[in-house]
């Protein structure tokens, strides 16, 4: 209790609420003063608002921003409270217990299968009205910002959203979605972070374009990201992870591995049980993998498939690759009905503000290409 109270005091002191004051920009390091970060970390442990075990690692590499006094991380599906974005080891397994609401994360059997920790439903540290996941400017208790000008949850202008994508829906859902994702050249200028991915969702929710989901939501996705945030990065590589993102518990991402332009990624999302999925990302040239498994009731039906370009801080053509990006060899199927007749739809809910000459080309059911120049 005292730790949380002190965090409230620090934020009030370091982040006074002025209506005309611009919000801190998103950037690679945290937007919070280092002293505040220290006490926030202590408060997270003391208040038990996320993990109840020290075996889970909260990500500190991805871009962060302070929104309405709480810190958020830029994930491949919107901003999520930073203390609820976890990196898990390769082949780690997560399982949600619907009776307790906890997600238990364990190491892979080949790594001993020991418990890494439990994740409780995510809660904000500073302002209890702040959402876990946000892509919109909200007022108090989720009302539109204009409805209450006394205190607004103002998003930074840097989140561009899904700038290009294709969608395919099958009422009976899918059990397998595999594809091969090309690795384009790195952009001339660094965006805050550029995400490229195929993915499966339980509902048709497009960040920034749609209202925030009013029901349980998840997405599973093998993801390319640029920049690759590593101390040994030369700026010429992409990063590769496998993600599981929720609207209640935050996000789990596998360990990041580097991949060079010109290579490709074998993407694999395969059902292992009624509500369990394998999410896999494998580098074609080397065979290196970064995977995870996830199990939850919301994963029972994943009827929406996507191929997506998403960005934070893209600013014109130089923050895109010079060459095209493709997702090919797309195969979507169910165990009961076999291979689906894929009918991709291009940008059914298009982004409002494009930044260059973004274009989606559906060459066939198996091949989708994205151009930026």
C-alpha positions in Angstrom: 0.0 0.0 0.0 2.7 2.5 0.9 4.7 1.7 -2.3 1.6 2.4 -4.4 0.8 5.6 -2.4 4.4 6.8 -3.0 4.1 6.2 -6.7 1.0 8.4 -6.8 3.0 11.1 -5.1 6.0 10.8 -7.4 3.8 10.9 -10.5 1.9 13.9 -9.2 5.2 15.6 -8.6 7.0 14.6 -11.9 4.0 14.7 -14.2 1.7 17.5 -13.2 -1.6 17.6 -15.1 -1.7 20.6 -17.4 -4.3 20.4 -20.1 -2.1 22.2 -22.7 1.0 20.4 -21.8 2.0 17.9 -24.6 2.4 14.2 -23.5 5.9 12.8 -23.5 6.8 11.2 -26.9 7.3 7.5 -27.4 10.9 6.5 -27.6 13.1 3.5 -27.0 13.9 4.3 -23.4 11.2 4.8 -20.8 9.6 8.2 -20.7 9.5 8.1 -16.9 12.3 9.6 -14.8 14.6 6.9 -13.5 13.6 7.5 -9.9 10.0 7.0 -10.7 10.8 3.8 -12.6 12.5 2.4 -9.5 9.5 3.0 -7.3 7.1 1.8 -10.0 9.0 -1.5 -10.1 8.7 -1.8 -6.3 5.0 -0.9 -6.4 4.3 -3.6 -9.0 5.8 -6.2 -6.7 4.2 -4.8 -3.5 0.8 -4.4 -4.9 0.9 -7.7 -6.8 -0.7 -6.2 -9.9 0.9 -8.6 -12.3 3.2 -11.5 -11.8 3.3 -13.2 -8.4 6.7 -14.8 -9.2 10.1 -13.3 -10.0 10.6 -15.9 -12.7 8.9 -13.8 -15.4 10.8 -11.0 -17.1 9.1 -7.7 -17.8 10.3 -6.3 -21.2 12.5 -3.3 -21.1 13.5 -3.1 -24.8 10.4 -1.9 -26.7 9.4 1.7 -27.0 7.4 3.1 -24.0 5.3 6.2 -23.4 3.6 7.7 -20.3 -0.2 8.0 -21.0 -2.2 9.6 -18.2 0.6 8.9 -15.7 0.8 5.1 -16.4 3.6 3.7 -18.6 2.6 1.8 -21.8 4.7 -0.3 -24.2 4.2 -0.4 -28.0 3.2 -4.0 -28.9 2.1 -5.4 -32.2 -1.5 -4.7 -31.3 -1.6 -1.4 -29.5 -0.2 0.1 -26.3 -0.3 -2.2 -23.3 0.6 -1.3 -19.7 4.4 -1.8 -19.5 4.5 -4.0 -16.4 2.2 -6.5 -18.2 4.4 -7.1 -21.2 6.5 -10.2 -20.6 9.4 -11.9 -22.4 9.2 -15.7 -22.1 11.9 -18.3 -23.0 11.8 -20.2 -26.2 9.0 -22.8 -26.2 7.6 -21.6 -22.9 4.0 -22.6 -22.3 1.2 -20.5 -20.8 -2.2 -21.7 -19.6 -5.0 -19.7 -18.2 -7.1 -21.1 -15.4 -10.6 -19.8 -15.9 -11.6 -20.5 -12.3 -8.8 -18.4 -10.7 -8.1 -16.0 -13.6 -4.4 -16.7 -13.4 -2.2 -17.4 -16.4 0.6 -19.9 -15.3 3.8 -19.8 -17.4 6.1 -22.8 -17.4 9.4 -23.5 -19.1 9.5 -25.9 -22.0 9.8 -29.7 -21.1 13.3 -29.8 -22.6 14.2 -26.9 -20.2 12.9 -28.7 -17.2 9.2 -27.7 -17.4 9.5 -25.7 -14.1 7.0 -23.0 -13.3 8.2 -19.5 -14.3 5.3 -17.6 -12.6 1.6 -16.7 -12.5 0.1 -13.7 -14.2 -2.9 -12.1 -12.7 -5.3 -9.8 -14.6 -3.3 -6.7 -15.4 -4.1 -3.4 -13.5 -2.8 0.1 -13.9 -0.3 1.2 -11.2 -1.2 4.9 -10.9 -4.7 5.6 -12.3 -7.3 2.8 -11.8 -9.3 4.2 -14.7 -6.6 3.5 -17.3 -7.2 0.5 -19.6 -4.8 -2.4 -20.0 -4.8 -2.0 -23.8 -5.4 1.3 -25.6 -5.2 2.6 -29.1 -7.6 5.5 -28.7 -7.8 8.8 -26.8 -10.1 8.2 -23.9 -11.6 10.2 -21.1 -12.4 9.1 -17.6 -13.8 5.6 -17.4 -13.6 5.1 -21.1 -15.8 8.0 -22.1 -14.7 10.0 -25.2 -12.0 12.5 -24.3 -14.3 15.4 -25.3 -16.9 14.3 -22.8 -14.7 15.2 -19.9 -12.0 17.9 -20.5 -10.8 17.9 -16.9 -8.7 14.8 -17.4 -8.0 13.1 -20.7 -6.1 10.0 -21.6 -4.2 11.4 -24.6 -2.5 9.1 -26.9 0.7 10.3 -28.5 0.4 11.0 -32.2 3.0 8.4 -33.0 0.8 5.3 -33.2 0.0 4.8 -36.9 -2.0 1.6 -36.5 -2.5 -1.0 -39.1 -1.5 0.8 -42.2 -2.1 -2.1 -44.6 -3.6 -5.5 -44.1 -5.6 -8.3 -45.5 -8.4 -10.2 -43.7 -10.1 -13.6 -44.1 -13.0 -14.9 -42.0 -14.3 -18.4 -41.7 -17.3 -18.9 -39.4 -16.1 -22.4 -38.2 -12.7 -21.1 -37.3 -9.2 -22.4 -38.1 -6.8 -24.9 -36.7 -3.7 -24.2 -38.8 -2.3 -21.0 -40.4 1.1 -21.4 -41.9 3.0 -19.1 -44.3 6.4 -17.8 -45.3 7.2 -14.2 -44.5 9.9 -12.4 -46.5 12.4 -10.1 -44.7 12.7 -6.8 -46.6 15.5 -4.3 -46.5 15.7 -2.2 -43.4 14.3 1.4 -43.6 16.7 4.3 -44.3 15.4 6.0 -41.2 14.3 4.3 -37.9 10.7 4.4 -37.0 10.0 3.9 -33.3 9.0 0.4 -34.2 7.7 -1.3 -37.4 5.8 -4.6 -37.1 5.1 -7.1 -39.9 3.1 -10.2 -39.3 0.4 -12.8 -40.1 -2.0 -13.4 -37.2 -5.2 -15.0 -35.9 -7.8 -13.3 -33.7 -11.0 -14.4 -32.0 -12.8 -11.3 -33.1 -12.5 -8.8 -35.9 -10.9 -5.9 -34.1 -8.5 -3.5 -35.9 -6.5 -1.2 -33.6 -7.1 2.5 -33.9 -9.9 2.1 -36.5 -12.3 0.2 -34.3 -13.6 1.1 -30.9 -11.8 -0.7 -28.1 -13.1 -4.3 -27.8 -16.0 -4.8 -25.4 -15.5 -8.5 -25.2 -12.6 -10.9 -24.5 -9.9 -10.5 -27.2 -6.7 -12.2 -28.2 -4.2 -12.3 -31.1 -1.5 -14.9 -31.8 1.2 -13.8 -34.2 4.8 -14.5 -35.5 6.2 -11.0 -35.8 9.1 -9.2 -37.6 10.1 -6.0 -35.9 12.5 -3.1 -36.8 14.6 -1.9 -35.1 16.1 -5.0 -33.6 16.7 -3.9 -30.0 19.9 -5.6 -28.9 23.3 -4.4 -27.5 25.0 -6.1 -30.4 22.7 -4.8 -33.1 24.4 -3.1 -36.1 21.2 -1.5 -37.3 21.0 -3.7 -40.3 18.9 -6.5 -38.9 15.3 -7.2 -38.0 14.1 -8.8 -34.8 11.9 -11.9 -34.7 9.5 -13.0 -32.0 6.3 -15.0 -31.5 3.5 -13.1 -29.6 0.3 -13.8 -27.6 -1.6 -10.6 -26.8 -4.7 -10.3 -24.6 -6.9 -7.4 -23.4 -7.0 -8.6 -19.8 -3.5 -10.0 -18.9 -1.2 -8.0 -21.2 1.1 -9.7 -23.6 3.7 -12.6 -23.8 6.4 -12.5 -26.3 9.1 -15.1 -27.0 12.8 -14.3 -26.9 13.9 -12.0 -29.7 16.4 -13.3 -32.3 18.0 -11.4 -35.2 17.3 -12.0 -38.9 18.9 -10.4 -41.9 17.2 -8.8 -44.9 16.8 -11.3 -47.8 16.0 -14.2 -45.5 12.5 -15.4 -44.7 10.5 -16.7 -41.8 8.4 -19.9 -41.6 5.4 -18.9 -39.7 3.3 -21.5 -37.9 0.1 -21.1 -35.8 -1.3 -24.6 -35.1 -3.9 -25.8 -32.7 -2.6 -28.4 -30.2 -5.9 -28.8 -28.2 -9.3 -27.4 -27.7 -7.9 -24.1 -26.5 -4.2 -24.5 -26.9 -2.0 -23.1 -29.8 1.6 -23.3 -30.9 2.9 -20.0 -32.2 6.2 -20.5 -34.1 8.7 -18.3 -35.9 11.6 -20.1 -37.7 14.4 -18.6 -39.7 14.6 -20.3 -43.1 18.3 -20.1 -43.6 19.5 -21.2 -40.2 16.6 -23.1 -38.7 16.8 -21.0 -35.5 13.4 -20.7 -33.8 11.6 -18.5 -31.3 8.3 -20.1 -30.2 5.7 -20.3 -27.5 2.5 -22.1 -26.6 -0.7 -20.5 -25.2 -3.9 -22.0 -23.8 -7.0 -20.0 -22.8 -10.8 -20.1 -23.4 -10.6 -17.2 -25.8 -8.4 -19.3 -28.0 -11.0 -22.0 -28.7 -12.2 -20.2 -31.8 -9.9 -18.2 -34.0 -12.0 -17.4 -37.1 -10.1 -14.2 -38.3 -6.9 -14.4 -40.2 -4.7 -11.4 -41.1 -1.5 -10.3 -42.8 -0.5 -6.9 -41.5 1.8 -3.9 -41.6 1.7 -1.9 -38.3 3.8 1.0 -37.2 4.6 3.4 -34.4 6.4 6.6 -35.4 6.6 6.0 -39.1 7.1 9.3 -40.8 7.1 9.1 -44.6 8.7 6.7 -47.1 12.2 6.6 -45.4 10.7 4.8 -42.4 9.6 2.0 -44.7 11.6 -0.6 -46.5 12.6 0.3 -50.1 11.5 -3.1 -51.4 8.3 -5.1 -51.1 7.3 -7.3 -48.3 5.4 -10.5 -48.9 3.6 -13.3 -47.0 3.5 -16.3 -49.3 2.6 -20.0 -49.2 -0.4 -19.2 -47.0 -2.2 -22.4 -45.9 -5.2 -22.2 -43.7 -7.1 -25.2 -42.7 -9.3 -27.0 -40.0 -8.9 -30.5 -38.9 -12.5 -31.3 -39.6 -13.0 -29.5 -42.9 -9.5 -29.6 -44.4 -8.0 -26.7 -46.4 -9.9 -23.5 -46.6 -10.6 -21.6 -49.8 -8.9 -18.4 -48.8 -10.5 -15.2 -50.0 -8.4 -12.4 -48.7 -9.9 -8.9 -48.5 -7.6 -5.9 -48.8 -8.0 -3.2 -46.1 -11.7 -3.7 -45.3 -11.4 -1.0 -42.6 -8.6 1.2 -44.1 -6.3 3.4 -42.1 -7.3 7.1 -42.2 -3.8 8.5 -42.7 -1.3 6.9 -45.0 2.3 8.0 -45.0 3.8 7.1 -48.3 2.6 5.0 -51.3 1.4 2.0 -49.2 -0.2 -0.6 -51.4 -1.6 -4.1 -50.8 -1.6 -6.6 -53.7 -3.4 -10.0 -53.4 -1.7 -12.1 -56.0 -3.5 -15.2 -55.1 -5.0 -17.0 -52.1 -1.4 -18.0 -51.1 0.5 -14.8 -51.9 0.0 -11.3 -50.5 2.4 -8.4 -51.1 2.9 -5.0 -49.6 4.7 -2.1 -51.3 5.7 1.1 -49.6 7.4 3.3 -52.3 
